[in-house]
Amino acid sequence: MENEGLSEKQRIEKATAEGFLRLFNDTNKTTYRVVELADSPDVRCRDDHGNTLNLEITLTQDQEKDIQAALGRSDHLSLESLRQELALVQQGKRKLSPIRSSEVALQRIATRIKEKLQKRFGPRTALVVRDTSPLGWDWENLLDRLRELIKEDGQPFDEGIWIIDNQKSKLLKVV
């Protein structure tokens, strides 16, 4: 499946799905590949035996506009923007932006997951959360706390909830 004619959202979902599948297939000795981009769930996959796997993709961010910055649609994380913010703080014209913390990141990712838990996407579906944090959180050490935050009855993702890191090099199963 080529990227030609895909929207930005579809390109992100496809790239996330491909990164997820590479790691998932390596770990589980499977051969899933993207066969279709859809609306709900976002990505439909199939393996060499005809088995299906559906993926609902979501992104997380530490602060508002981080996703836009990662996509090049906001410069709020650029060195120049940070210098300007610091100058305004030093002049007393602005307060320093809140410090990024793992607790804030956990709350944001939990909120994203809870929103998805309210919907039903059908069988053979996994939720894939792509971390877009420039800080590279150590999700392995934060998983227990995240699990506490998202405890829900009737978890609709029978293939699990997963976090894939910013570089698409690490995959962690949440539930």
Backbone hydrogen bonds in HBPLUS format (Angstrom, degrees):
<---DONOR---> <-ACCEPTOR-->    atom                        ^
c    i                          cat <-CA-CA->   ^        H-A-AA   ^      H-
h    n   atom  resd res      DA  || num        DHA   H-A  angle D-A-AA Bond
n    s   type  num  typ     dist DA aas  dist angle  dist       angle   num
A0006-LEU N   A0003-ASN O   3.07 MM   3  5.51 161.0  2.11 136.6 135.7     1
A0011-ARG N   A0007-SER O   2.90 MM   4  6.20 155.7  1.96 153.1 160.0     2
A0012-ILE N   A0008-GLU O   2.98 MM   4  6.24 157.0  2.03 151.4 157.2     3
A0013-GLU N   A0009-LYS O   2.93 MM   4  6.18 163.7  1.95 150.9 155.6     4
A0014-LYS N   A0010-GLN O   2.81 MM   4  5.93 159.3  1.85 148.2 154.3     5
A0015-ALA N   A0011-ARG O   2.90 MM   4  6.03 165.2  1.93 146.5 150.9     6
A0016-THR N   A0012-ILE O   2.88 MM   4  6.01 160.0  1.92 150.0 156.0     7
A0017-ALA N   A0013-GLU O   2.83 MM   4  5.96 162.5  1.86 147.0 152.4     8
A0018-GLU N   A0014-LYS O   2.83 MM   4  6.03 162.3  1.86 153.2 158.0     9
A0019-GLY N   A0015-ALA O   2.98 MM   4  6.16 158.1  2.03 145.0 150.8    10
A0020-PHE N   A0016-THR O   2.84 MM   4  6.05 163.5  1.87 153.4 158.6    11
A0021-LEU N   A0017-ALA O   2.76 MM   4  5.94 169.3  1.77 155.9 158.9    12
A0022-ARG N   A0018-GLU O   2.99 MM   4  6.08 155.2  2.05 143.5 149.7    13
A0023-LEU N   A0019-GLY O   3.26 MM   4  6.51 165.9  2.28 149.2 151.7    14
A0024-PHE N   A0020-PHE O   2.74 MM   4  5.87 169.3  1.75 161.5 165.3    15
A0025-ASN N   A0021-LEU O   2.72 MM   4  5.56 165.2  1.74 144.2 149.5    16
A0026-ASP N   A0022-ARG O   3.12 MM   4  6.17 156.1  2.17 136.7 143.6    17
A0027-THR N   A0023-LEU O   3.00 MM   4  6.18 161.2  2.04 149.9 154.7    18
A0028-ASN N   A0024-PHE O   2.84 MM   4  5.94 163.7  1.87 155.8 160.7    19
A0029-LYS N   A0025-ASN O   2.74 MM   4  5.21 116.8  2.14 142.0 150.0    20
A0030-THR N   A0025-ASN O   3.19 MM   5  4.52 146.0  2.31 116.0 125.0    21
A0033-ARG N   A0046-ARG O   2.98 MM  13  5.67 139.5  2.15 133.1 141.9    22
A0046-ARG N   A0033-ARG O   3.05 MM  13  5.67 149.1  2.15 150.0 157.4    23
A0035-VAL N   A0044-ARG O   2.84 MM   9  5.82 174.2  1.85 157.9 157.0    24
A0036-GLU N   A0044-ARG O   3.20 MM   8  5.07 149.4  2.30 144.5 141.2    25
A0044-ARG N   A0036-GLU O   2.80 MM   8  5.07 170.5  1.80 156.9 157.9    26
A0038-ALA N   A0042-ASP O   2.70 MM   4  4.79 172.1  1.70 134.3 137.2    27
A0043-VAL N   A0055-LEU O   2.96 MM  12  5.01 158.1  2.01 151.3 154.8    28
A0055-LEU N   A0043-VAL O   2.78 MM  12  5.01 163.9  1.81 150.5 154.0    29
A0045-CYS N   A0053-LEU O   2.77 MM   8  5.01 141.9  1.92 146.5 158.7    30
A0053-LEU N   A0045-CYS O   3.09 MM   8  5.01 150.5  2.18 125.6 126.3    31
A0047-ASP N   A0051-ASN O   2.94 MM   4  5.43 146.0  2.06 146.3 156.2    32
A0050-GLY N   A0047-ASP O   3.07 MM   3  5.39 167.2  2.08 115.8 118.6    33
A0054-ASN N   A0124-ARG O   2.68 MM  70  5.92 170.3  1.69 164.0 165.9    34
A0126-ALA N   A0054-ASN O   2.83 MM  72  6.26 155.0  1.89 155.5 159.7    35
A0056-GLU N   A0126-ALA O   2.89 MM  70  6.25 164.2  1.92 162.4 167.2    36
A0128-VAL N   A0056-GLU O   2.80 MM  72  6.08 168.6  1.81 166.2 169.0    37
A0058-THR N   A0128-VAL O   2.96 MM  70  6.35 152.8  2.04 162.4 162.8    38
A0130-ARG N   A0058-THR O   2.80 MM  72  6.25 164.8  1.82 161.8 163.5    39
A0060-THR N   A0130-ARG O   3.09 MM  70  6.36 145.2  2.22 160.2 155.8    40
A0066-ASP N   A0063-GLN O   3.11 MM   3  5.75 154.3  2.18 142.5 141.5    41
A0069-ALA N   A0065-LYS O   2.95 MM   4  6.13 151.4  2.03 143.2 151.2    42
A0070-ALA N   A0066-ASP O   2.91 MM   4  6.17 155.3  1.97 147.6 154.0    43
A0071-LEU N   A0067-ILE O   3.00 MM   4  6.29 137.5  2.19 143.8 155.7    44
A0071-LEU N   A0068-GLN O   3.16 MM   3  5.04 127.4  2.45  90.9 104.7    45
A0073-ARG N   A0068-GLN O   2.70 MM   5  4.87 154.5  1.76 157.4 150.3    46
A0072-GLY N   A0069-ALA O   3.02 MM   3  4.96 157.2  2.08 101.3 108.3    47
A0078-SER N   A0075-ASP O   2.90 MM   3  5.18 164.1  1.93 116.0 121.1    48
A0082-LEU N   A0078-SER O   3.00 MM   4  6.28 161.4  2.04 155.5 160.8    49
A0083-ARG N   A0079-LEU O   2.91 MM   4  6.14 151.2  2.00 147.0 155.1    50
A0084-GLN N   A0080-GLU O   2.94 MM   4  6.19 158.6  1.99 149.0 154.6    51
A0085-GLU N   A0081-SER O   2.93 MM   4  6.16 157.9  1.98 148.0 154.0    52
A0086-LEU N   A0082-LEU O   2.99 MM   4  6.17 161.0  2.03 145.2 150.1    53
A0087-ALA N   A0083-ARG O   2.93 MM   4  6.18 156.4  1.99 149.7 156.1    54
A0088-LEU N   A0084-GLN O   3.03 MM   4  6.29 158.8  2.08 149.6 154.6    55
A0089-VAL N   A0085-GLU O   2.95 MM   4  6.22 152.1  2.03 148.8 157.0    56
A0090-GLN N   A0086-LEU O   2.88 MM   4  6.13 161.1  1.91 151.3 156.2    57
A0091-GLN N   A0087-ALA O   3.01 MM   4  6.22 138.9  2.19 140.7 151.7    58
A0093-LYS N   A0088-LEU O   2.87 MM   5  5.16 144.6  2.00 164.6 159.9    59
A0092-GLY N   A0089-VAL O   2.96 MM   3  5.04 154.5  2.03 104.0 112.1    60
A0105-ALA N   A0101-SER O   3.02 MM   4  6.32 165.3  2.04 152.8 157.0    61
A0106-LEU N   A0102-SER O   2.80 MM   4  5.98 155.8  1.85 147.0 153.9    62
A0107-GLN N   A0103-GLU O   2.94 MM   4  6.16 159.8  1.98 146.5 151.5    63
A0108-ARG N   A0104-VAL O   2.97 MM   4  6.22 159.7  2.01 152.2 157.6    64
A0109-ILE N   A0105-ALA O   2.95 MM   4  6.16 165.8  1.97 154.1 157.7    65
A0110-ALA N   A0106-LEU O   2.87 MM   4  5.94 157.9  1.92 149.4 156.2    66
A0111-THR N   A0107-GLN O   2.97 MM   4  6.12 152.3  2.05 142.3 149.5    67
A0112-ARG N   A0108-ARG O   3.07 MM   4  6.38 159.4  2.12 147.6 152.5    68
A0113-ILE N   A0109-ILE O   2.97 MM   4  6.21 163.6  1.99 150.7 154.9    69
A0114-LYS N   A0110-ALA O   2.85 MM   4  6.01 165.6  1.87 152.7 156.9    70
A0115-GLU N   A0111-THR O   3.05 MM   4  6.24 152.4  2.13 147.2 153.8    71
A0116-LYS N   A0112-ARG O   3.29 MM   4  6.62 152.4  2.37 143.3 150.0    72
A0116-LYS N   A0113-ILE O   2.99 MM   3  5.15 117.0  2.40  99.5 114.9    73
A0117-LEU N   A0113-ILE O   2.89 MM   4  6.21 141.7  2.03 147.9 160.2    74
A0118-GLN N   A0115-GLU O   3.38 MM   3  5.60 152.0  2.47 100.5 108.2    75
A0119-LYS N   A0116-LYS O   3.15 MM   3  5.59 162.4  2.18 112.6 118.0    76
A0159-GLU N   A0125-THR O   3.02 MM  34  5.33 157.4  2.07 142.6 135.3    77
A0127-LEU N   A0160-GLY O   2.99 MM  33  6.46 156.9  2.04 153.9 160.2    78
A0162-TRP N   A0127-LEU O   2.82 MM  35  6.13 163.7  1.85 164.3 169.7    79
A0129-VAL N   A0162-TRP O   2.78 MM  33  6.01 168.6  1.79 153.5 157.5    80
A0164-ILE N   A0129-VAL O   2.89 MM  35  6.19 160.9  1.93 152.0 156.2    81
A0131-ASP N   A0164-ILE O   2.95 MM  33  6.21 168.8  1.96 166.6 170.3    82
A0141-ASN N   A0138-ASP O   3.07 MM   3  5.82 134.0  2.29 118.7 127.5    83
A0142-LEU N   A0139-TRP O   2.96 MM   3  4.77 139.9  2.13  95.5 108.0    84
A0143-LEU N   A0139-TRP O   2.91 MM   4  5.80 117.5  2.31 152.8 163.0    85
A0146-LEU N   A0142-LEU O   3.00 MM   4  6.24 158.6  2.04 154.0 160.9    86
A0147-ARG N   A0143-LEU O   2.83 MM   4  6.05 160.4  1.86 157.5 162.4    87
A0148-GLU N   A0144-ASP O   3.11 MM   4  6.42 150.0  2.21 143.7 151.3    88
A0149-LEU N   A0145-ARG O   3.09 MM   4  6.39 151.9  2.17 145.9 153.4    89
A0150-ILE N   A0146-LEU O   3.11 MM   4  6.38 137.6  2.30 149.7 160.4    90
A0160-GLY N   A0157-PHE O   2.95 MM   3  5.25 160.1  1.99 115.6 117.9    91
A0174-VAL N   A0161-ILE O   2.67 MM  13  5.31 159.6  1.71 153.1 159.1    92
A0163-ILE N   A0172-LEU O   2.81 MM   9  5.20 157.9  1.86 151.4 159.0    93
A0172-LEU N   A0163-ILE O   2.89 MM   9  5.20 162.1  1.92 152.1 158.0    94
A0165-ASP N   A0170-LYS O   3.09 MM   5  5.59 160.4  2.13 154.3 160.1    95
A0168-LYS N   A0165-ASP O   2.91 MM   3  5.17 159.5  1.95 113.9 120.6    96
